Amino acid sequence: MKIRTIITQDAEVDDRNSLRHFLFYANEVELLGIVQTSSKFHWQGIPGAVKPKREASEYEFMGEINGPYDQPYRWPGTDWMFEVCDDYAKDYPNLIKHADGYPTPEYLRSIVKIGNIGYEGEMEAPTEGSELIKGYILDDDERPLYLQVWGGTNTIARALLDIQNEYENTPEWPALHEKISKKVIMTACGEQDPTYRSYIAQNWPDMQFVKTLQMRSYAYPWFVMPEGESKDTLRGKFMKEEILNGKSALAGGYCTWNDGIRYPGEREKDQFGTNPNIANEWFGAKMGLPAPEKYDFLSEGDSPTFFLLFDWGFRTLEDFGFGGIAGRYHRVEDQFNEKGQPLNVWDVSMDSYTDRDGNVSEVESMWPYVADIQRDFAARIDWTAADAYEKAEHRPSLVIEDGLDIQAGAGSSVMIRAKAVNPDGGKAAVTFHIYKEASAASADRAVLSVRANEEASETDAQALVQIPDDAASGDRIHVIVKAQGDGHHRLCYYQQVIVTVI
């Protein structure tokens, strides 16, 4: 059964990139809405609105609060969403030849809505966007509803406020409040307006708020990260050859550093594509970094909000602490609302990474997977130019014969048997590793030995895991199994096996 999700975004240049990237994978989820909202960075303005005195430190995320509320501030309008839909329509005929489930362009246009866009944190009245969100929060579907937050939470907050106003004084309110608190999960690129803290946290403290913010791994300052395959796939050479290669209408509107594209409504000092000094203003003077080259990856800071929803074989949605393609997360223990109630906030955890020279450092936990993400993205761009399944590259399949949950006693051995198939007829190599950061401390002493046959297109591989003698009952050892094809993009798929000590 597909994951249900709604996108909310503030039209930042990286939100535009994220939307184009997302639509190549729109077949993998049940997309219910694309809602434009505002943030501390972008708004339409409302005549007569007065900006309150507030310190920028009252809520997180880069930059200062700027601009009067009665005027547009870095406002690009709303037509751009339909332009993206038009580009999707051009790619759609070939996309559907490679995977089932892509929404029609007509459906996509029907779910584009305008939310609360007046100013940062504006939630003065219901809007088309807030009403769409409200309707899905209140429906009878028992599946979780993942609300992606690429801008402010104000349109979501307005939807929740309208529900509270309508039901708070009714007998069904306690049960409804509990149901909604469990049903709605926000995956957010940080806090970009004050409404999570000022309204949602105060009235819906149990609602999960997952901060997927990994700005160094997949956003503007990626230059600071260690060298390796992930960094290679963000450089201009890869971007020009694999993403901006003219094959796809959707990818044709993708923005990169110094590419000559102007961002409508943006200030000159924030024109990433045409202002040659912006990189020095952003990074050179502050971090001592060299200016990016033409076509270098710019940013998709919001994309981890949906990467964790896609099927890469990881088990992230069972527990955000299990990790996955969008990184690993931990529950923040010391955040409370004004009533002293604990908040259900998750933040990014760090993982170890070995760079090209063998140096090990602690990095944002999605960084090791950026190369996989980028190559998979490039393969889907190729789909748009391939009018038959056989003319493009696809991920291998991977099955764990003994299941993904295994119980074992301390001191025992566990065999993990994997079978990978490359649908394109080539090879599929299988590798195993113990994910120590997601596992119990005893995983540090577990021993993994692997036997694989990489010569066949259908690959049977085995790994023997020796459980430490002193492992405690309940300890979990996570084993990540990866199948990787041998095509141009070396596409991969994962499975996450959890061995529980009994």
N, C-alpha and C positions, 0 to 999 in steps of 0.2 A: 504494500500500500504506500502511495507516495506521501512525501512530506508536504504539508500545507504551509505556504509562506506568502507574506506581503512585503514588498519593498517600500520603504520610505526614504527619500533622498532630498538633498538641498540644491542639486544642480551644480555642485563643485565640479571642476574639470575632472577630478579623479572619480567622481560619481558617474560622470558620463562614460568614462572608460569602463567602470565597473558594470554599468548597465549593458554596454555592448558585450563585454566578456560574459556576463551572466546569461544573455540570451542564446549563446551557443550551447548552453546546458539547460535550457528551459524545458527540455523533455524529461529531466530527472526529478522535477518537483511539480507540485500542483500550485502554479502561480496564480494568486487571487487578486493581486492589485499592484500597481506601480503608482505611488502617491508622492507628489512633490510637496515638501514641507519647507520650513525655514531653519536657520541655525544662527549662531553668532557670527557666521561668515557671509551669509547671503539672505536678503529678504526684499520683499516688494515695496514695503512702506505703507503706512496708513495715515492719511491726512489727520493732523491733530494729535497723533500718538506721541506721548512724551516718554523719553527713555529714563528709567529710574537710575538713581545713583547706586552703583553696585561694583564691587571689586572683581576683577577678572578671576581672582583666586577662589571665588565662591564656587566655581565648578571647573572641571578639568578640560583639557585639550588645548592645542597650540594657540598662541596668538592672543591678541587683545580684543576687547569688545569695542567695536568702532561704529560710527555712523549714527545720525539721528533717525529715530523711528518713523518720522513722517515723510521720509524720503527713501527711494530705492537705495540699497547698498549692495554693490557688486551683484546686481540682479540680472540674470540672463534671460528672463522670461520663461515661458512654459512650452513653447512650440517645439523645442528641441526633442522632447520625448516622442512626439509623433514623427519627427524626422528619423529618429532611431528605429521606430516601428516600420517606416517605409524601407529603410535599409534591410531590416530583418525580412521583409516581404520579398526582397530580391534574392536573398540567400535561402529562403524557406524551401523552394522546390527541390534543391539538392540535399539540404539537411535531412529531410524526411526519408531520403534513400539510404541513410546510414544509421538511423535510430528511430524507433517509434516514440510517440508521445509529445512531439513538438506542438505547441498551441498554434492555431491558425493566426495569421496576421490580423484578421478581423477581430478575433477574440482579444488579442493583445491590445489593440486600440481601444476596445470596449472597457478595459480595466485600468486605463490611464486616468487618474483623477488628480484634482488639485486639492491640497489640504490647507492647513493653516500656514500662510506664507507672509503674514503682515509684517512681522519683525521677529527677532530672536526670542523664543519663548511665548509667542503669541498664541493664545487659545481662547479668544474672545467669544467665538460662536461656532456652532457646528458647520462643517464644510462637506463637500462631496467626499473628500478623502477620509475625514473622521467618521462619516456615516458608513462608508464601505467597511472600515475597520471595525466599527461597532457591530455591524451586521454579522461579520464572521466571528467576532468574540461571542456573540449571543446565540449562534446557531447550535444545532443539536449534534454536530459532528464531534465525536469524542476524541479525535486525534489532536495532538498538540498543535498550536498555532504559533508559528515562528514569525515574529515581526522584526524585520531587518531595519536597523537604525543607521542610516548613512549620514543623517543630518541631526536635527534636534528631535527630541521625543514629544514635541508639543502637539502634533496631530494625534498621536497615540494617546497622549494625556487627555485631549479633548474628548476622544471616544470613550475613555474610561470615566471621565467626569460626567458625561451624559448618561452613562449606565448607572453611575452612583446616584445622580439626581433623580433618575426614574425609579429606582428600586430600593433605595436605602431605607425608606420608611415602610417597607412592605414585609410581610412575614417570611417571604422566600429569600430575603437579602442575605442572611448568614450563609445559607447553602450556596447561593449564587456567587457570592464573593469568594468563597472557598474554591468553587469550581473554576472560576475565571483565573484566580491566582495560580492554580495548577496548570490550566490550559495554555495560558499566554506565556511565551518565552521570548524575551527580547535579546537578539544578538546585535550588539551595538559597537560602532566605531567610537568608543568613548562617550563622553557627555558633551554635546555641542550646544546645549542651551540649558537653562536652569530647571526645566520642568520635571526631570526625573527626581531631583532632590526635593523640589518644592511641592510637588503634588504626588507623583507615583510612589515614591518611597514612603511618604507620610500615610497614604491611604491603601497601598497595595504592597506592603513590605515583603510578603512571601513570594511575590512574582520574581522569577529568575531574570536577572539582568547580567548578561554575559559580555564583558568588555573584551572584544576581539582585537583591540587596538595593537597592531604590531607595525608601527610606523617605520622602523628600520629595515624590516624584512620585505615589505611590499608597498612602500610609499616613498615620498620625496627623498629622504636621506639614506637610501639603500647603499650609497657609496661607502658608508662606514662599516659595512659588514665584511666578514672574512672572505678571502678568495676561495673560489671553488666553482663547481658546476652551477650552483644557484646564481652566483653573480654573473657568470658567463651569459646566462639566458636573459639577463636584464640589460646587457650592453647593446649599443646601437647596431652592431653587426647582426646579432641574432634578431633583434626587433625588426630591422629592415628586411632581412631575408625571409623570416618566418611569419611575422605578424603583418607588416606593412608591405606585403608583396603584390598587392593589387588583385588578389584572388577573390576577396570578399568585400561586399558593400558594407557590412557591419564593421569589419575591421578597418575599412577605408576611412572611417571617421574617428579612429582611435588617435589620441593625442600623446605625443612624446616630446622630450626636451628639444627645443630649437628647431622644430619641424616646420615652422612657418604658419602654423594654424593659429588663428586669432580666436579668442574665447569671448563671445558676445556678452556685453555688460560688464566685463572685467576691467579693472584699472590697469593702466599701462605697466605699473610696477609689478603686476601679477600676471602678465601675459607670458606664460611659460614657453610658448612656441615662438614668440617674436621678439622678446626683450632679451638681448644677449647678456645683460647685466644681472638678471634676476637670480641666477645661480650663485653669483658672488655675493649678492645681497642676502640670500637665504643661508648659504653654507660657507662660502669662501671666507668671509670676515669672521664668522662665528666658529667654524670648525676647522678652518685651514684646509678645506678640501678643494681639489681642482674642479674647474667647471665641467659639467657633463658635456659629452659629445653629442652631435646631432643624432637624433633618433634614439638616444638612450631612453630606457624605460623611465616614465615620469612618475606615475603613482596610480595605485588602486587601493588606497588605504582602507576602503570600505569592504573590499572583496572577501576578507576572512569571515564576514558575517554570513556569506552563503557557501563558501568552500566547505564549512563544517556540515552543511546540509546535504551535500552531494555524496553519491555512493562511490567511495574509493575503497571500500572494504573495511574501513576502520569502524570502531564502535563508540565514537565520540558522543553520540546522542544518548547512549545508555548512561554515561557519566562523563561530564566534561573533563574530569581528571584522567580519563583513559587516553586522551590525546588523539591525534590524527593529522590529516593533511593541513588543517588550519591551526595546528598547534595544540598544546596541552594547557589546561586551566586549573585553577584552585579556588576553592571557596574562600572569600575574604572574611575573616573572623571578627574584625574589629570595627565594622560599620553598622551604625544604628540610626534610626530616624529620631525625630524630636521627642517621640514618646518612649524612647529607649528600646524599641523593638529591633531585633537584629534584621539586617537586610540580606536578601538572597542574591548577593553580588559575587560574580566570578571574574577573576583576572588572569592574565597570561602568566604562565610559568616559563622558566628558562630550562633549556636542555643543552647538553654538551655537543660541540661540533668540532670536527677535525678538518682543518683547512688544507689547502693544496700542499702546503709545506709540512704537514704533520703536526701543526700547532693545534692544541685543544683549547677551546674557550667556551664560556657560557653565552648562549645567544637566545633570542626569541625563538620559541619552540616550533614555529612553522618554517624557519629558514632552511633546515635540511631538505624540505620538500618543494622549495620554490622551483627548482629545475624540472621536477615532475609536473608541476602545475603549468609551467610555461610551455613545455613540449606538448602536453596534452591540448592546451589552447591552440598551439600551432597546427596540430593535427586536425582539430575541428575546423579551423580556417580552411585547410585543404579540402575538407568535405564539401565546402560551398562551391568548389570548382570541379568536383568529381560527380558526374551524373550517374554513376553506378557504384554499388558497394565495393566491388572488386578493385576499383581505381584509387582507393584511399586506405589509410592505416587505421586500425582499431585496437583497443586494449585487449590484452589476453584475459581469459577467464582463469579463476583460481579457486579450487575446492580443497578444503581440509577434510580428509576422509573420516577422521574420528571426531569431528565437530569442533566448535570453537571454545567450548568450556570443558575442561578436563580436571578431574580430581586426582590427587596423588599424595602419598604419604611422604613425610620427611625421610630423606635418604634413598628414596626410590628413583627410578628412571621413567621418563615419559617419552614415547615415540610420537612425533608429529609427522603425518604423511600428507603430502601435498601433491595435487595434480593440476598442472597448468596447461592451457591450450591456447595457441595463437590462432585466432580466427582467420588471419590472412595467410595461413599456411606455412609461416616461417617457424623459427625456434622461439622458445619461451623459457628463459633461465629463471630458476627459483633460488632465492637467498633467504636466510633466516637471521634474525638477531634478537637478543633479549633487550626489551625496552626498560632499562633499569630505572629511569626517572619516574615511570608510571607504576613501577613494581614496588613490592616490599623490600626492605633493606637486605633480606636474605638473598635476593636476586643477584647481588654483587658476587656471591659465592657459588651461584649456579654455573654448571658447565654445559656448554652447547657444542655438540659435534654434529657435523652435517655430511650427508652423502647425497649427491645429486647426479643425474644423468642429463647433461645439457646438449646431447647430440640429437635427440629426437624432437620433433615438432610438438609432440605431446609428452610433457616432461613429468616424470614421477620423481619426487625428491623427498628425502626423509631427514629429520633432525632429531637427535636424541638429547633430551634435557635431563641432566642429573640434578635432582633436588638436594639442596644442602641438608646434612644430617641435623643441623640445629634450626631448620626452618620451623616457624611456629604455626600452629593450626590457624587457618584463616589467611595466611600470607598469600598474596597473589603475585604470580610471575607472568608478565606479559611477553609473549613471543610474537614478533612482527614477521610475517611471511610476505615476500614480495615476488611477484612474477613480472618479468620484463621482456617485452618483445624485442626482436632484432631488426625492426624496420628503421627507417630514417629517423623517426622521432623517439624510438626506444620507449614506447608507451608501457605503462605499468599498472598493475592492480594489486591491492594488498588484502591480506586477511590478518586479523588480530586474535590470536589464541591466548586465552587466559587459563593458566594452570593454578588451581586453588589447592593449597595444602590442607589435608584433613587430619 
